[in-house]
Amino acid sequence: MVCPYIQRRLREFFLFAVVPVLASAQTNLISNAGFEQSVGGAPASWTIDNQSQGGFAGLSTVGRHGGNGSLTLSWTPPVASNNVGMGSLGVAQALSTTALSGKTLYASGWLSADGQATAVLTVLAYRSNGSVYLTQMRQDVTATPVQVRDKLVIPDDPLVIFGLVLCQMEGSGAAHFDDLSVTLTQPLDWPVDSSVSEVPGQVISAQVTVNAQSVIRAVPPTLFGQNLEWIWNGNGAWDAVQNRPAPAVASLTRELNTKLLRFPGGIMADYYDWTKAVGPVAQRPILESMPGGAVEKPYFGTDEALQFASSVGAELLITVNAGSGTAQMAADWVRYVNKSGLNVRYWEIGNELYGVSGPMFAPVTLPPAQYAAKVVEFARAMRQADPRIQIGAIACESISTLDCPTYPLWTQTVLETAANDIDFLAVHNSYAPGVDVDLGLSTTSTYMSMLAAPQNIRRSLENLDRKVATYAPGRVDAIKVAVTEWGPYFSANPYSRFAEHTKTMASAVYVASVMKVFLESKNTEVANAFQLVDGLFTGWIGMRNGQYTPKASYYALQLFSRYFGDLVVSTNTVSPTFDTLSLGTVPASSDVPYVESVASKSTDGKTLYVAIWNKSPVRAANVTCVIQDFMPSGVIETRSLTGTAADAHTGTQPLPGVPLAPQAVMEGRSDFNSGTDSHVSMPVSLSTASGPNLSVTVPPMSIVMLKMSGQ
């Protein structure tokens, strides 16, 4: 699927004179790559987007890396624009060869941006049927140019007819580009593929410094939430025969210490009529979950969801139907749950209404101005029902422009229109690696790209904070962030060789790294993993031999929901790093630390907790942990989540009858095809404190949680 923006640019640039040159492997396929030549002030050999609506695209010295000039794109987009693909300005050039089938393109450039802009460098191979193979490199606001690098692996495909390089500016402000390069061989200074650099037996040395008196913030219990859909009896959470919470799922949910459950589902929420799923079950009509989706009687409605939440010590976050529903329906829903005596604090207006592709989204999608107006209407009606509730609007933010390309001005429009009527922004920017298109990369490289994603998640949340400060300056302290869907995600396609890899130890380490971002992000108040239990690939509780069984990711989250403190304190980690190229939804990343940490303490300051994890799939990490302003005394409890291999898991499987392709396995040591509960373990050991410096060994692809008393 090609986003509308790129489709439009391809139509504009299709008439380029593409000269069929057989370039040498070392040749830069871009002309005027350093933007030193100009024609009438415009960059020679480049074509300027003719849809720019008054933006500037020309040569300047701002953002220059080498030579005398650079390319600058600047534009202030119209306020509250509803045009699909607006919010971008670009120039493009066809690559100087058509012999691209079966080749790999190595692309790089020096990018910078200012204001609220993002510089985006896209390299693509155009196919005669209108689809493309592409990769994108992005750079947010930075004072000096930053080098970005990535490769585009083009299959042996006779439909590939030409290549294109595109410089884009997204948002408002300016983006700068210089010294671009696209070659057919990998430059000598490029990062080595992760699967090559990982050598078993070697040891990683790292140091973690904990400042116990530097408090970042209190830990919101609502960071440990889950999603709970209404279909299939809450995916097994509800026992429809006994009309009660399913004992096994309820027990595991309590053990996970889940405090917030999002209901009634993702896209299904925008087709859900809550009034048809209350009252006597026998009188409830058959409902369709979404166009072409499951059809069933709603045994698990509002009353049952409230009962399940109450039974596990959690509360609900309800997503109201803003796609096909009305403000009156939403307000009446607030009144209905209040009558139950189990008031719901958090209410989210709609799911992913910015989506336009496919039969699920098309009937309910809304342009941003229309959605923002609906937020105001819904919020005011719902507050009349209960002025105490917290109301959230959906933002369109992600770690990758490929995830949210349709309305680049969505978040800005929502804030400018509805900021005074909302309490939080809801985002789904923490899925990774999203390898729906499989280019055949190694399992190691795929895992390492996933483990690089959290640093992009952090940047995405920081960028969202900047947008709130820019477009709703009077509400900076009032508007919080809710990541209402997140988790390891490879592919929903059962024919993908990575579909089931959400259950591995690598995914568990990803969970720890994302939790660090959430815990240290002062404005992130809510996080709901997707989803609690599922018979396919996304559940954190799965099935093994007919029994509900936690996955490795479940145990990773449990380390933070049950065995972590009340106040986040600062840590600093010095660790060797690795680089990755882009994969799926994860942009190319550099200087990603192998070892990370996050720490907390109890409210009374007498107990300190330090979590340390190792992203290497084959190398152990020897970590020196330096504790400042806290003296450990007595016994130190060490809880370690480890696996027999990076792809080890607890043996859960999809429901019988689900077609599943042979799954990828780790290079070297792999236990993917033999997973049992013995392949993932969380042993507890005790040791005696002997001073403020601790030595900790963290096995490959594992997490260690330290708990120590002291003062």
Secondary structure, 3 states (H helix, E strand, C coil): CCCHHHHHHHHHHCCCCCCCCCCCCCCCCCCCCCCCCEECCEECCCEECCCCCCCEEEEECCCCCCCCCEEEEEECCCCCCCCCCCCEEEEEEECCCCCCCCCEEEEEEEEEEEEEEEEEEEEEEEECCCCEEEEEEEECCEEEEEEEEEEEECCCCCCEEEEEEEEEEEEEEEEEEEEEEEECCCCCCCCCCHHHHCCCCCEEEEEEEEEEEEEEEECCHHHCEEECCCHHHHHHCEECCCCEECHHHHHHHHHCCCCEEEECCCHHHHHCCHHHHCCCHHHCCCEECCCCCCEECCCCCHHHHHHHHHHHCCEEEEEECCCCCCHHHHHHHHHHHHHCCCCCCEEEECCCCCCCCHHHHCCCCCCHHHHHHHHHHHHHHHHHHCCCCEEEEECCCCCCHHHCCCCCCHHHHHHHHHHHHCCEEEECCEEEECCCCCCCCCHHHHHHHHHHHHHHHHHHHHHHHHHHHHHCHHHCCCCEEEEEEEEEECCCCCCCCCCCHHHCHHHHHHHHHHHHHHHHCCCEEEEEECCCECCCCCCCEEEECCEEEECHHHHHHHHHHHCCCCEEEEEEEECCEEEECCECCECCEEEEECEEEEEEECCCCCEEEEEEEECCCCCEEEEEEEEECCCEEEEEEEEEEEECCCCCCCCCECCCCCCCCCCCCCCCCCCHHHCCCCCEECCEEEEECCCCEEEEEECCCEEEEEEEEEC
